[in-house]
Amino acid sequence: MDNTELDINAGDRPVNVLAVDDEIHICNLVAEMLELDGHKVLSTPDPKTAMKLIEEQEIDAVITDLVMPGLSGVDVLRKAKQFHPDAVLILMTGQPTLENAIAVLREGVYDYLVKPFTLDTLRMTFNRGISKQRLQRENIQLKELVNLHRISEAIGSKLDLNDLFKAIIETTMREFHCDAGGIFIMDRFNKQLEIKYQQGMPNGFFKPEVFDKDDPYAWKPLLNNHSTDGNHAQWIDLREIKAHLCHPISVRNEFMGQIHLLRTINNKPFRWNNLAALSLICSKAETAIERAMLLSDLENTYISTLSALANAVEARDKCTRDHNHRLFKIAQAIAVELGWDDARIRALQMGGMLHDLGKIGVPDAILNKPGPLTKEEFATMKTHPLLGVKIVENIAFLKPSLPYILFHHERYDGKGYPHGLAGEDIPIEGRLLAVVDTIDAITSDRPYRKGRGIDIAIQQLREHSGTQFDPHIVEICLKVLPRIKEREEELAEVAR
């Protein structure tokens, strides 16, 4: 089998046969006949040698005697079934008892030949078994190709890098029946391999201090830490591993990382065709990783630009300097209590940073007025949520942040702006940010007054719970505030 391509044309290649019989002339006779038919034959009169060959070689068929000194033909068959589950097993015996026949049939023997038999009988039995095996393999390979297509589609649909890494490992672990796996990616700045997603990876398996991306085996597929040329990598420790697959990931001929799949419990060995299938998956994964990285770079560029705009707003509005940073600490703690996942918390961080972006269109005279706003000035101030949405609404990856920008001035009783929504008609993002925004507004300095203490903010939350604020969010906020205060005091103590 070609070690780098899925073995689609397996039917065209020679069959690898192991012949075992303590009568060496029978071994030689079987080997000569099958070699004349174009097959590759390993033969041995020693069943212990046969067991070792089964572990080390690719075997498609085993023809073995039943009764031999030391180990029996049944032992050889069991070993072959363990390492080569679809191998054609043919048993030869000069003792054709019913008990023996039942015993070998239970081991999954394809056929049972009674000595003496003719070479034509052996050839016909062998060819019939191989034809059946090829049909079964073609059926399996068709299913594998369908599965590979399904996996490729699942991987190709992911745009977020973290989601992509998770999908690659979860789908390949499932496909190859692994109990551990991980994807290692080269950090673009420190040039170190870092694990980006893993399940069940044992400690000490990978030795980063030994790894060198210029090592030729960093670029080679590995089966049980052996490449196709038989050499191995120094940066993998397989002492606790039953079976191992590794395939490199490269983008535009630049080394990017590796995928490792392990069996730490299941002792069924991987075969070269598993590595060939993983190679096809990796080619799709490489394209998906490159696309996700480009998208991530583009998003970071957008974020940097919008962050600069948000900082410009903070610079103009004296009362909101460092507002976004303070706000996110509390909002994140509430989100964790609500059970939000990482993606939703990232959207919260983005929404928190951009929620006042629309103030860039509000005149400085209104933003920094030291006294109460007039009716007309307040009307201008109330336009900032809608203006903020207009700035970012056509940026696809920022859509999850829109509710924070648009709804953070809505009130639970319906008396807020810009839409006058009430209760749970207000998206939870707006209800959450309204609570956190108010805490920071009360405790921060304003042009017309000094900031008040957290106790005043807590009192205001309690008084307006159910009117201005969502009572459930208030309850969670009051729960997390003491923890945040305690943590800040600990950090301040460390800094002293």
Legacy VTK file of the C-alpha trace (Angstrom):
# vtk DataFile Version 3.0
C-alpha trace
ASCII
DATASET POLYDATA
POINTS 496 float
0.000 0.000 0.000
1.197 3.478 -0.838
1.951 5.175 2.476
0.788 8.633 1.455
-2.394 7.960 -0.502
-5.636 6.263 0.407
-5.414 2.697 -0.972
-8.273 3.045 -3.476
-6.671 0.642 -5.976
-5.932 -2.096 -3.439
-7.360 -4.726 -5.782
-4.527 -4.148 -8.268
-1.637 -4.771 -5.906
-0.072 -8.115 -4.833
-1.499 -9.815 -1.753
0.798 -10.098 1.281
0.599 -13.698 2.514
2.034 -15.401 5.596
2.446 -19.200 5.354
3.145 -21.116 8.584
3.752 -24.886 8.863
6.309 -26.816 10.899
6.729 -29.061 7.853
9.061 -26.779 5.901
8.442 -28.446 2.537
4.727 -27.513 2.794
5.695 -23.898 3.590
7.937 -23.820 0.538
5.311 -25.403 -1.678
2.633 -22.877 -0.661
5.074 -19.966 -1.069
6.213 -21.067 -4.549
2.650 -21.467 -5.815
1.460 -18.060 -4.547
4.611 -16.270 -5.720
4.057 -17.691 -9.207
0.576 -16.147 -9.044
2.202 -12.747 -8.360
1.752 -12.483 -4.595
4.286 -11.585 -1.887
4.817 -14.459 0.542
6.517 -14.686 3.916
6.936 -18.254 5.116
8.211 -19.796 8.343
8.058 -23.182 10.064
8.174 -21.466 13.478
4.866 -20.140 14.913
6.744 -17.784 17.279
8.442 -16.147 14.294
5.038 -15.972 12.627
3.625 -14.056 15.632
6.416 -11.485 15.316
5.888 -11.117 11.566
2.180 -10.534 12.155
3.022 -7.621 14.473
5.613 -6.074 12.139
4.315 -6.680 8.596
1.265 -5.813 6.546
-0.604 -9.103 6.175
-3.605 -9.742 3.938
-3.850 -13.522 4.317
-2.562 -16.226 6.658
-2.300 -19.900 5.697
-1.295 -21.934 8.748
-1.112 -25.477 10.004
-3.226 -26.287 13.050
-0.944 -28.505 15.135
2.623 -27.249 15.615
5.155 -27.446 18.455
4.992 -24.617 21.027
2.099 -22.601 19.634
-0.902 -23.829 17.687
-2.408 -22.525 14.482
-5.293 -21.122 16.564
-2.778 -18.904 18.426
-1.462 -17.646 15.092
-5.006 -16.951 13.861
-5.914 -15.004 17.010
-2.807 -12.851 16.638
-3.597 -12.226 12.974
-7.172 -11.221 13.854
-5.875 -8.765 16.455
-3.427 -6.994 14.123
-5.139 -7.548 10.753
-8.887 -7.839 11.386
-9.844 -8.357 7.737
-7.118 -10.860 6.858
-8.190 -14.045 5.029
-7.454 -16.934 7.390
-7.029 -20.441 5.961
-6.233 -23.405 8.202
-4.491 -26.626 7.128
-4.706 -29.776 9.242
-4.063 -33.467 9.094
-6.373 -34.007 12.088
-9.876 -33.112 10.809
-11.959 -33.671 13.945
-15.322 -31.995 14.557
-13.912 -30.391 17.706
-11.036 -28.819 15.745
-13.373 -27.601 13.000
-15.682 -25.876 15.515
-12.722 -24.299 17.350
-11.200 -22.729 14.236
-14.523 -21.571 12.806
-15.116 -19.680 16.034
-11.832 -17.853 15.372
-13.199 -16.491 12.094
-11.375 -18.830 9.721
-12.401 -18.383 6.094
-11.822 -22.045 5.173
-10.483 -25.293 6.539
-8.328 -27.558 4.331
-7.712 -31.188 5.184
-4.304 -32.620 4.327
-3.499 -33.920 1.833
-4.996 -31.441 -0.604
-4.087 -30.418 -4.148
-2.483 -27.103 -5.027
-5.486 -26.345 -7.225
-7.746 -26.720 -4.192
-5.543 -24.352 -2.206
-5.372 -21.850 -5.100
-9.158 -21.902 -5.561
-9.802 -21.498 -1.839
-7.255 -18.684 -1.559
-8.547 -16.768 -4.617
-12.140 -17.065 -3.414
-11.183 -15.661 0.006
-9.190 -12.773 -1.513
-12.065 -11.887 -3.871
-14.425 -11.683 -0.894
-11.875 -9.599 1.035
-11.513 -7.138 -1.862
-15.255 -6.668 -2.103
-15.423 -6.014 1.630
-12.508 -3.580 1.437
-14.049 -1.707 -1.491
-17.261 -1.348 0.504
-15.341 -0.121 3.537
-13.266 2.285 1.423
-16.430 3.691 -0.132
-17.777 4.331 3.365
-14.424 5.839 4.361
-14.482 8.186 1.373
-18.016 9.271 2.319
-16.833 9.799 5.904
-13.769 11.739 4.711
-16.028 13.970 2.644
-18.299 14.504 5.659
-15.306 15.314 7.879
-13.902 17.697 5.253
-17.242 19.485 5.041
-17.441 19.774 8.851
-13.904 21.161 9.052
-14.329 23.462 6.066
-17.425 25.099 7.556
-15.540 26.449 10.595
-14.344 30.045 10.449
-13.241 30.573 14.056
-9.783 29.125 14.739
-10.641 27.674 18.150
-13.814 26.055 16.785
-11.795 24.721 13.853
-9.092 23.139 16.042
-11.783 21.516 18.184
-13.639 20.185 15.121
-10.450 18.724 13.618
-9.567 16.744 16.737
-13.089 15.644 17.649
-13.908 14.403 14.136
-10.593 12.613 13.592
-10.701 10.983 17.043
-14.183 9.705 16.284
-13.252 8.510 12.787
-10.107 6.646 13.909
-11.554 5.357 17.207
-9.011 7.172 19.398
-9.248 8.020 23.075
-6.749 10.911 22.910
-5.721 13.534 20.393
-4.310 17.008 20.050
-3.407 19.673 17.528
-0.134 21.564 17.964
0.332 24.867 16.111
3.510 26.932 15.757
3.211 30.306 17.461
3.953 32.965 14.871
5.939 35.098 17.328
7.933 32.815 19.633
8.174 29.951 17.066
7.221 27.347 19.679
4.706 24.552 19.150
1.685 25.156 21.373
-1.216 22.795 21.930
-4.385 24.498 20.695
-6.903 21.769 21.464
-6.583 18.347 23.060
-8.595 15.546 24.582
-7.014 12.951 26.882
-3.394 13.674 25.905
-1.054 12.042 28.473
1.498 14.137 30.329
5.013 13.853 28.965
3.967 12.539 25.549
5.284 15.593 23.710
8.695 17.067 24.602
8.721 20.701 23.376
12.279 21.294 24.608
13.530 18.657 22.149
11.312 19.635 19.212
12.932 21.391 16.254
10.815 22.417 13.273
13.891 21.980 11.063
14.113 18.301 12.049
13.112 16.433 8.850
10.801 14.204 10.916
8.762 17.251 11.960
7.542 17.276 8.355
6.923 13.518 8.019
3.791 11.482 8.764
4.491 9.068 11.624
2.906 5.718 12.503
3.750 4.720 16.080
6.566 7.320 15.828
8.057 5.664 12.739
8.198 7.345 9.358
7.998 5.542 6.040
11.800 5.205 6.067
11.716 3.463 9.456
13.269 6.309 11.471
11.596 8.057 14.383
11.326 11.459 16.078
13.119 12.241 19.337
10.416 14.561 20.699
7.703 11.932 21.232
7.505 9.518 24.177
5.318 6.499 23.390
6.005 4.453 26.518
2.373 4.730 27.694
0.839 4.705 24.199
-0.702 1.652 22.517
-0.938 3.208 19.049
-0.053 6.591 17.529
-0.692 8.605 14.352
0.971 11.923 13.552
0.626 14.116 10.492
2.283 17.496 9.837
0.297 20.620 8.939
1.824 23.115 6.541
0.477 26.241 4.873
2.098 27.484 1.660
5.112 25.219 2.271
5.638 26.692 5.734
5.565 24.320 8.717
2.489 25.133 10.793
2.106 22.268 13.268
1.050 18.659 13.785
-1.985 16.529 14.540
-1.473 13.620 16.960
-4.007 10.824 17.466
-3.463 8.239 20.216
-4.899 5.034 21.537
-3.965 4.804 25.199
-6.590 2.203 26.151
-7.663 0.514 22.929
-4.694 -1.615 21.850
-5.805 -2.017 18.238
-2.824 -0.793 16.153
-3.088 1.834 13.446
-2.187 0.820 9.904
-0.625 2.788 7.068
-3.992 3.218 5.376
-5.188 5.081 8.523
-2.276 7.473 8.081
-3.136 7.867 4.389
-6.731 8.788 5.306
-5.466 11.273 7.914
-3.296 12.824 5.193
-6.405 13.596 3.123
-8.124 15.137 6.136
-5.047 17.255 6.894
-4.966 18.653 3.361
-8.491 19.980 3.912
-7.604 21.150 7.430
-4.611 23.123 6.102
-6.848 25.096 3.746
-9.363 25.729 6.521
-6.634 26.826 8.970
-5.145 29.248 6.446
-8.582 30.745 5.754
-9.400 31.032 9.472
-6.039 32.688 10.180
-6.553 35.225 7.404
-10.034 35.948 8.741
-8.641 36.277 12.269
-6.004 38.751 11.022
-8.706 40.731 9.232
-10.894 40.752 12.345
-7.957 41.908 14.464
-7.366 44.754 12.007
-11.019 45.779 12.274
-10.890 45.496 16.052
-7.733 47.629 16.244
-9.389 50.320 14.105
-12.605 50.303 16.133
-10.663 50.161 19.389
-8.868 53.311 18.287
-12.278 54.920 17.661
-13.517 53.767 21.077
-10.373 55.206 22.667
-11.008 58.441 20.795
-14.487 58.581 22.366
-13.011 57.970 25.808
-10.417 60.691 25.194
-13.181 63.175 24.309
-15.517 62.121 27.112
-13.593 62.845 30.308
-15.997 60.831 32.459
-15.571 57.585 30.496
-11.794 57.148 30.534
-10.986 53.514 31.417
-14.766 52.987 31.499
-14.716 50.037 29.091
-12.040 48.180 31.063
-13.854 48.628 34.389
-17.180 47.698 32.835
-15.928 44.422 31.340
-14.600 43.070 34.635
-18.067 43.156 36.196
-19.901 42.138 33.012
-17.651 39.114 32.521
-18.269 37.919 36.086
-22.039 38.138 35.526
-21.739 36.316 32.164
-19.843 33.457 33.815
-22.644 33.128 36.402
-25.142 33.017 33.531
-23.211 30.113 32.019
-22.173 31.887 28.819
-19.561 30.159 26.659
-16.263 31.656 25.490
-17.659 32.869 22.157
-20.466 34.746 23.888
-18.060 36.276 26.392
-15.825 37.421 23.498
-18.901 39.116 21.996
-19.553 40.711 25.401
-16.003 42.057 25.500
-16.390 43.472 22.001
-19.819 44.926 22.763
-18.553 46.441 25.985
-15.666 48.086 24.160
-17.895 49.485 21.406
-21.147 50.235 23.255
-20.519 53.990 23.394
-18.931 54.201 19.935
-21.827 56.344 18.699
-20.760 59.140 21.062
-18.170 60.023 18.441
-21.050 61.872 16.739
-22.072 63.770 19.896
-20.518 67.259 20.310
-17.892 67.739 23.036
-19.995 70.505 24.548
-22.719 67.953 25.329
-20.399 65.100 26.344
-18.488 67.225 28.859
-21.169 69.668 29.995
-20.667 70.255 33.730
-24.400 70.585 34.419
-27.704 68.925 33.453
-28.449 68.579 29.752
-31.275 70.531 28.137
-34.126 68.656 26.451
-32.543 69.245 23.033
-29.081 68.211 24.243
-30.456 65.023 25.783
-32.230 64.242 22.489
-28.849 64.487 20.762
-27.224 62.285 23.413
-29.952 59.654 22.913
-28.918 59.205 19.275
-25.599 57.585 20.155
-26.831 53.944 20.318
-28.318 54.166 16.808
-25.239 55.927 15.461
-22.985 53.261 17.005
-24.991 50.519 15.290
-24.695 52.310 11.938
-20.907 52.364 12.278
-20.515 48.588 12.770
-23.703 46.940 11.425
-22.139 45.899 8.101
-19.159 44.171 9.741
-20.314 40.542 9.888
-18.192 39.296 12.783
-19.326 42.218 14.970
-23.031 41.361 14.682
-23.039 39.635 18.126
-21.939 42.986 19.648
-24.881 44.976 18.210
-27.324 44.288 21.100
-24.849 45.831 23.573
-24.534 48.972 21.461
-28.233 49.370 20.740
-29.986 48.345 23.953
-27.777 49.353 26.894
-29.956 52.423 27.643
-33.274 50.568 27.574
-35.057 50.263 30.933
-36.844 47.219 32.336
-40.036 49.308 32.797
-40.022 50.477 29.158
-38.992 54.100 29.840
-35.534 53.857 28.258
-34.226 54.619 24.771
-33.915 54.365 21.789
-36.918 52.012 21.350
-38.671 52.026 24.733
-38.578 48.231 25.053
-39.615 46.609 28.355
-38.876 43.450 30.352
-37.552 40.475 28.437
-38.292 42.175 25.125
-34.961 43.848 25.806
-32.215 41.415 24.710
-30.318 40.088 27.720
-27.127 41.733 26.416
-28.748 45.148 26.848
-30.192 44.279 30.267
-26.787 43.093 31.487
-24.894 46.117 30.202
-27.487 48.534 31.625
-26.733 47.258 35.144
-22.954 47.311 34.741
-22.944 50.685 32.963
-24.906 52.229 35.832
-22.497 50.917 38.462
-19.568 52.513 36.658
-21.509 55.747 36.071
-22.245 56.077 39.794
-18.736 55.238 41.010
-16.830 57.315 38.386
-16.157 61.060 38.399
-18.473 63.163 36.201
-18.016 66.756 34.977
-20.735 67.865 37.403
-19.862 65.648 40.456
-17.274 63.369 42.051
-17.725 59.594 41.865
-19.628 57.954 44.688
-18.786 54.711 46.471
-19.776 51.175 45.497
-22.210 51.073 48.434
-24.254 53.864 46.804
-24.238 51.931 43.518
-25.478 48.780 45.269
-28.229 50.792 46.986
-29.313 52.223 43.605
-29.417 48.761 42.036
-31.637 47.461 44.810
-33.962 50.482 44.709
-34.440 50.298 40.926
-34.494 46.516 40.506
-37.623 45.646 38.534
-38.098 49.208 37.263
-34.881 50.389 35.640
-33.056 47.050 35.865
-33.729 43.356 35.291
-34.053 41.914 38.828
-32.337 38.644 37.869
-29.272 40.486 36.529
-29.240 42.695 39.639
-29.305 39.611 41.862
-26.311 38.075 40.054
-24.444 41.384 40.038
-24.831 41.774 43.795
-23.501 38.247 44.162
-20.312 38.828 42.117
-19.407 42.385 43.218
-17.887 41.352 46.585
-15.688 38.787 44.801
-14.395 41.408 42.350
-13.672 43.846 45.183
-11.862 41.132 47.148
-9.790 40.186 44.102
-8.811 43.813 43.448
-7.730 44.223 47.063
-5.570 41.085 46.761
-3.918 42.429 43.596
-3.332 45.807 45.223
-1.689 44.070 48.170
0.619 42.112 45.830
1.550 45.312 43.978
2.655 47.079 47.148
LINES 1 497
496 0 1 2 3 4 5 6 7 8 9 10 11 12 13 14 15 16 17 18 19 20 21 22 23 24 25 26 27 28 29 30 31 32 33 34 35 36 37 38 39 40 41 42 43 44 45 46 47 48 49 50 51 52 53 54 55 56 57 58 59 60 61 62 63 64 65 66 67 68 69 70 71 72 73 74 75 76 77 78 79 80 81 82 83 84 85 86 87 88 89 90 91 92 93 94 95 96 97 98 99 100 101 102 103 104 105 106 107 108 109 110 111 112 113 114 115 116 117 118 119 120 121 122 123 124 125 126 127 128 129 130 131 132 133 134 135 136 137 138 139 140 141 142 143 144 145 146 147 148 149 150 151 152 153 154 155 156 157 158 159 160 161 162 163 164 165 166 167 168 169 170 171 172 173 174 175 176 177 178 179 180 181 182 183 184 185 186 187 188 189 190 191 192 193 194 195 196 197 198 199 200 201 202 203 204 205 206 207 208 209 210 211 212 213 214 215 216 217 218 219 220 221 222 223 224 225 226 227 228 229 230 231 232 233 234 235 236 237 238 239 240 241 242 243 244 245 246 247 248 249 250 251 252 253 254 255 256 257 258 259 260 261 262 263 264 265 266 267 268 269 270 271 272 273 274 275 276 277 278 279 280 281 282 283 284 285 286 287 288 289 290 291 292 293 294 295 296 297 298 299 300 301 302 303 304 305 306 307 308 309 310 311 312 313 314 315 316 317 318 319 320 321 322 323 324 325 326 327 328 329 330 331 332 333 334 335 336 337 338 339 340 341 342 343 344 345 346 347 348 349 350 351 352 353 354 355 356 357 358 359 360 361 362 363 364 365 366 367 368 369 370 371 372 373 374 375 376 377 378 379 380 381 382 383 384 385 386 387 388 389 390 391 392 393 394 395 396 397 398 399 400 401 402 403 404 405 406 407 408 409 410 411 412 413 414 415 416 417 418 419 420 421 422 423 424 425 426 427 428 429 430 431 432 433 434 435 436 437 438 439 440 441 442 443 444 445 446 447 448 449 450 451 452 453 454 455 456 457 458 459 460 461 462 463 464 465 466 467 468 469 470 471 472 473 474 475 476 477 478 479 480 481 482 483 484 485 486 487 488 489 490 491 492 493 494 495
